Amino acid sequence: MPRASVAARSPNAAAALARRLGPGPFACVFLFVSPEADLAGLAHSLPAAFGATPVIGCTTAGEITGAGYAEGEIVAVALPSRLFAAAPMLIPDLGRIEAQALIGQLIRDRQALARARPGWEGEFAFLMVDGLSVREDELTSALARGLGPVPLFGGSAGDGTRFQATFILHRGEILQNAAVVTLVRTAARVRVFSLDHLRPTEARMVVTEADPARRIVRGINAEPAAREYARILGKDPGQLTTFTFAAHPVVVRIGGTHHVRAIQQVDANGDLVFFSAIDEGVVLTLAEPQDMAAHLADALAALQGQGPAPAILACDCILRRLEALEKQKTGELSALLRAHGVVGFSTYGEQVNSMHVNQTMTGVAIYPPDSP
């Protein structure tokens, strides 16, 4: 799986990436673009650099290059046509998700890939979605119904730590409130995964007032949300920061498994803004992080197993990056990512199958075709 990276402000970045990826041919190319980049200039130059190859991308909250965690980069990942076939599908308006049309198109695209490559059995779907759209939950639910047994993973586009504007790239066009899901069929063995290093505690709280459409919680335990969350942590509301939310996440129990419902920020009025779906009556459990580096080392070793090392494309939550920074683990985590061939980007949320989640690393491990 060829990959390359250049500084976000490099002149002729698209041409440089194309040279570094090699001649191809490629089924598609994914770009993970720092918000520092000239996105309009990059988009304009893609056809000249990549020709007819589909190029899909998004802005990031940080990048993962061949050297580990990075900022201010553009990362390119290519899927060679000799091993991969791809069908990117644009969802242009997340304000109008037409579930039945999506399901039908996914079924047709999957059937077309199967006819084109009947001897290839590996399948996955990769989603890139506007990270400020507040539509990921509805979208993943609809996509899952069309994908059937095909595993999906993905990430919500980022804007560093600004949370102001996030963008999707699709064939030279810059889009907001949009998503692209790419169906992939491959001769390689693949494994979609999702991991986190969090352990639920006994501390629980109930959402008593919320605005689900905007992912806002106004009341917890019948008290103002930020004040009550801070009390449970033993902190003053004025001490709540993004680092606090990364270090003290809350989770919900769904189908016997805990999923993070990460807090994005505190509004000026004391409301809590979440990264993913939230509603009144939801029971939140405070979770405590385990050692990030030890957990990641074990998880990546398990993905490799006893055979050849896979190439790994990963969507890693911005809150993991912030926690690593706060705990001075960035260097250690970068070394692990580098050693295990992980590339990708930091997100405003991750998608796995029918779920939109937070504070995870979610991705696909792609193994050499002749590996066991």
URTATA-V196344 format. One record per pair of residues at least 12 apart in sequence whose C-alpha atoms are under 6 Angstrom apart, sorted by the first residue. I is the first residue (numbers start at 1). GAP is how many residues later the second one is. D is the distance in Angstrom with one decimal. If there is no record, write none. Layout:
i-><I:I>
gap-><GAP:GAP>
d-><D:D>
This chain:
i-><1:2:2:2:3:3:4:4:4:4:5:5:6:6:7:8:8:8:8:9:14:14:15:25:26:26:26:27:27:27:27:27:28:28:28:28:29:29:29:30:30:30:30:30:31:31:31:32:32:32:32:32:33:33:33:33:34:34:34:34:34:35:35:43:54:55:56:56:57:57:58:58:58:58:59:59:59:60:60:60:60:61:61:61:61:61:62:62:63:63:64:64:64:65:66:67:68:68:68:69:83:83:84:84:85:85:86:86:87:87:88:88:89:89:89:90:91:91:91:92:93:93:94:94:99:103:106:107:120:120:122:122:122:122:122:123:123:124:124:124:124:125:125:125:125:126:126:126:126:126:127:127:127:128:128:128:128:128:129:129:129:130:130:130:130:130:130:131:131:131:131:133:137:140:141:144:151:152:152:153:153:153:154:154:155:155:155:155:155:156:156:156:157:158:158:187:188:188:188:189:190:190:191:191:192:192:193:193:194:194:195:195:196:197:197:198:198:198:198:199:199:200:201:201:203:203:204:204:205:205:206:206:206:206:207:207:207:207:208:208:208:209:210:210:212:212:215:215:215:215:216:216:217:217:218:225:226:226:226:245:246:246:249:249:250:250:250:250:251:251:252:260:261:262:262:262:263:293:310:310:310:311:311:311:312:312:312:313:313:313:313:313:314:314:314:315:315:315:315:315:315:316:316:316:317:317:317:317:317:318:318:319:320>
gap-><78:19:75:76:73:74:16:17:71:72:69:70:67:68:66:29:64:65:66:28:32:35:34:56:53:54:55:52:53:54:58:59:25:26:27:51:26:48:49:25:26:27:46:47:26:44:45:25:26:27:42:43:25:26:27:41:25:26:38:39:40:24:124:129:117:116:113:114:111:112:99:109:110:111:98:99:108:97:98:99:286:97:98:99:285:286:283:284:282:283:279:280:281:278:272:271:266:269:270:265:103:104:101:102:99:100:97:98:95:96:93:94:91:92:93:90:87:88:89:86:84:85:83:84:43:43:40:39:66:67:63:64:66:67:68:61:62:26:27:28:60:27:57:58:59:26:27:28:55:56:27:53:54:26:27:28:51:52:27:28:50:26:27:36:37:47:48:25:26:27:217:44:219:214:213:210:202:200:201:198:199:210:196:197:160:192:194:195:196:191:192:193:190:189:190:182:179:180:181:178:175:176:173:174:171:172:169:170:167:168:165:166:164:92:93:89:90:91:92:88:89:87:85:86:82:83:80:81:78:79:14:15:76:77:13:73:74:75:12:14:72:71:69:70:66:67:58:59:62:63:56:57:54:55:53:46:44:45:46:18:73:77:13:38:34:35:36:37:33:34:32:98:15:12:13:96:12:40:55:56:57:30:54:55:30:52:53:29:30:31:50:51:30:48:49:29:30:31:46:47:48:30:31:45:29:30:32:42:43:28:29:40:39>
d-><5.9:5.7:5.9:5.4:5.5:4.4:5.9:6.0:5.9:5.2:5.4:4.4:5.6:5.5:4.5:4.6:5.2:4.5:5.3:5.4:5.9:5.9:5.0:5.8:5.4:4.3:4.8:5.6:5.8:4.7:5.4:5.7:5.7:4.9:5.9:5.7:4.8:5.7:4.4:5.9:5.0:5.4:5.6:5.2:4.3:5.6:4.6:5.6:5.4:5.9:5.7:5.1:6.0:4.6:5.8:4.6:5.7:5.4:5.3:5.5:5.9:5.8:5.7:4.6:6.0:5.4:5.4:4.8:5.8:4.6:5.5:5.6:4.4:5.6:5.3:5.4:5.6:5.4:4.0:5.6:5.9:4.5:5.2:3.8:4.9:5.6:5.9:4.9:4.2:5.8:4.9:4.9:5.2:5.2:5.6:5.2:4.1:5.3:5.1:5.4:5.5:5.3:5.8:4.4:5.7:5.2:5.6:4.5:5.5:5.1:5.8:4.0:5.5:5.3:6.0:4.5:5.6:5.1:5.9:4.7:5.8:5.2:5.5:5.5:5.4:4.0:5.5:5.9:5.5:4.6:5.6:4.8:6.0:5.5:6.0:5.6:4.6:5.5:5.1:5.8:5.4:4.6:5.5:4.5:5.9:5.9:5.3:5.3:5.6:5.1:4.3:5.8:4.3:5.7:5.4:6.0:5.6:5.4:4.9:5.9:4.1:5.7:5.2:5.9:6.0:5.5:5.7:4.2:4.5:5.8:5.6:5.4:5.4:4.9:4.8:5.2:5.7:5.5:4.6:5.2:4.4:5.9:5.6:4.8:5.4:5.6:5.8:4.4:5.9:5.3:5.1:5.1:5.7:5.5:5.5:6.0:5.9:5.8:4.2:5.3:5.6:4.6:5.5:5.2:5.7:4.2:5.6:5.5:5.7:4.1:5.5:5.4:4.8:5.7:5.4:6.0:5.6:4.4:5.9:5.3:5.4:4.2:5.7:5.3:5.8:5.5:5.6:4.4:5.8:5.2:5.6:5.3:5.8:4.6:4.6:5.0:5.3:5.5:5.3:5.6:5.3:5.6:5.8:5.5:5.6:5.2:5.9:5.3:6.0:5.7:5.7:4.6:5.8:5.2:4.7:5.7:5.3:5.9:6.0:5.9:5.1:5.7:5.9:5.5:5.8:5.3:4.5:5.5:5.6:5.2:5.3:5.4:6.0:5.8:5.6:5.8:5.9:5.8:5.6:5.1:4.4:5.6:5.7:5.1:4.7:5.7:4.5:5.9:5.3:5.4:5.5:5.5:4.8:5.7:4.2:5.8:5.4:6.0:5.7:5.2:5.8:4.6:5.8:4.3:5.3:4.7:5.8:5.0:5.7:5.2:5.4:5.7:5.9>
